[in-house]
Amino acid sequence: DLESLEERRIKKDLKMYYKIIHDLIALDKNLFFSFSNNLFTRGHNCRITVPVGSCKFMNSFSNRVVNIWNMLPYETVNATYLASLSSKQFQP
């Protein structure tokens, strides 16, 4: 019943996205992410836009799990504490 390496990496990336977006780490979120300006989209208020351009950076940290992040429920993305999130909420 062990998780695959890919699943563990996705969960770690999503947790790091959470920490950067909610300023829990001293990194400028605008250096990593471009947020959607459309407030009328479905989902949560921290939607990240997928960059358009060369495939050169598609596997970089800021692009690896953008689509998965955007599919997370509002409650998960806007949780008060990271420790309050169960690992099942970060399921890809």
N, C-alpha and C positions, 0 to 999 in steps of 0.2 A: 504494500500500500504506500510506497514511497512516491513522491512527486518527481516528475522528470526534471532534468536540469533546465530545460526550456521554461517550464512552469515556474520554477524557483527564480529564474532570471527575470521573467515578466513581473512577478510579484515584487521583487526588489526594485525594479525600475519604477513601478507604479507607486511604491512607497516613497521613493526619492522624488518623484513628480510631486506628490502630496507635500513633502517637506519643503521643496523649493517654492511651490505656489503659495503655501500658507506661511512663508517667511520663517520657517523653523530652522533654516540653515542660512548662513550669511552669504548667499549668492543672489545676484540680481536675476529675478525670474524673466525679465525682458531680454536678457542675453540668450536665454535658452528657448523661450517659447514666444509664439505670436498668438494672442488670444482673439477669439471671434468677437467682432463688434456687433453682431446681430443678436439682440436681446430677445428675439421672438423665436428662437430655435427651440426644439425639443431638447430635453435633457437638463443639464446643470449649467450654472453660470460661469464655469471655468473651462469652457470648451476651447481647445487649442486648434488653430488652423493648421492644416497639413501644408507644409511648404511646397511650392511648385518650383521646379528647376531641375538641376542635374541630379543624377542618381548617385553622385559622389558621396553625399551625406545621408543617404537613406538609412544606413545602419548606425548612425551616430546616436548618442544617448537621447538627444532631444527629439528624435524622429522614430525611434524603435517602436514605441507602444502608444503613439498618439491616438490611433483608432480605438484601441482598447480603453484608453483613458476617457475618450469622448463617449463611450458606451456605458461607463459606470453610472450607477444611479446617483441622484442628487444627495441622498443621505450619506453615501460613502465619500463623495468628493468634499462635502461640507461638514464632515464629522468634526466634533469639537476637539477630540484628542486622537492622535494616531494609535495610541495604545488601546483605545476603545474599539477599534476595528478588528473584526475577526479575519482570519486569513481567507475565509470563504467569500468575503465581500470583495476581495481582489481577484476573484476567479476570472481567468480570461474567457 
